[in-house]
């Protein structure tokens, strides 16, 4: 048996049919006024709203387990990329 925790909130619909996503939920989804959302209507009268991801957004954590540059390694790379001519 799988248990899925959900949040529920009642929301009024405006005269022109607009539904406002609660700020708390927008914050959890990292939504702002420039984001697109994808809406899906199911036969059982359920509306699913999800943040539309840009194709270049990383969905999986590709750098899991990879250690960052040390300060010494970073300094060496900077010297190679931006050599200072005397």
N, C-alpha and C positions, 0 to 999 in steps of 0.2 A: 504494500500500500504506500503510495506516494502522497505526502502532505505538502500542499503548496500554500504558503502564507500570502494573503492578499490584503490590500487596503481598500476600503469602500468609502465613498463620499457621495452625498447627494448634491447635485448641482442644477441650478435653474438654467433653462434654455432661453436665450434672448428672443425678441420678436422676429429677428431675421434668421434664427436658427443656429446662432453661435453658441458653442459650449466652451467655457473657459477651463483650461487645465489648471488645477490648483498650483500655486507657487511652490508649495512643498514638493509636489510631484515633478514639476518642471526642474527644480533644483536637483532632485535625485537623478533625473534623466539628462542633466546638463543641457537643458533647452534654453535658448534665448530667442529673441524676436527675428533672428535671421535663419533659424533652423527650419527644415521641412519635416513634417511628420507624415507617416503612412497610416491610413485608416482602412480597416477591413470590416465589412459587415457580414456577419454569419447568419445563416437561416434561423438560428435560435434567438435572434434579436440581440446578439451580443456585438458590440463594437470594440475592436481591438485597435489601439493607437500605439504606434512605436516610432521612435526617432529614426528618421531616414538617414542612413550613413552615407557619407561621401565614399566613392570607390577607393580613394586613397587612404581612408582611415584604417588604422591597424585594428583588426577585430581581436586577434589573438595576441598574447604577450610574447612577441618574437624574441625579446631579450631576456627572458626568464633564465636565470642561472648564469648569465654572462656578467663578469665583473667589469666595472667601469675602468677607464684609464687611471693609472696612478698619476700623481703630479709630475713625476719624472718622465713618464711616457708621453704625457700631454705636452710637456716642454720640448721634448725631442721632435714630436710631430709638428709643432708650431715652427721650430727652427727649419725643418725640411720644407714646409709649405710656404713660409715667409722668411726666406734667408735675408739676413742683413748684410749688405755689402759694405766693406770698410773702405 
